[in-house]
């Protein structure tokens, strides 16, 4: 999806608005089962003293799997957008923070997808205090404690035997 910026390139203070849905193809993440609503981006590209800046946000609802308890949950994702767009030259060709003009246009889909991917969480949790699964029996600890006893470190097994004895036996 191309966005023509010819009208604002030479006019500081001018701007072009945009609003579009992102293609979810290529936005696959292991913990995202599906997008309940397609990622929707809206914002503006403006010429700020000869520098083109893209500002806006992407909003979507996702059905995810919790990385601790494996439960499904729905969450809203809001990605703030901020990018600098310049003409490519030898000085800035390797700068990963910049996006480049293609003539008088930008590939808006590529920029939006890149910013969305870079802002994606590395861990998906159904809630911040998710207790996860018991490593022994697999019970979801958010639903209550399991019947497994607390496992002690094998290095302290001898000390534990001392605690189990009556004081008179020592």
Protein Blocks (a to p, Z undefined) as FASTA:
>chain_A
ZZdfklmmmmghiacdddddddfehpacfklmbafbacddddddddeehiacdedddddd
dddddfklopacddddddddddddddddfklmmmmkbccdehjaccfklmmmmmmmmmpc
fbdcfbfklgbjafklopafkloccfbdcdddfklmmmmmmmmpcfklZZ
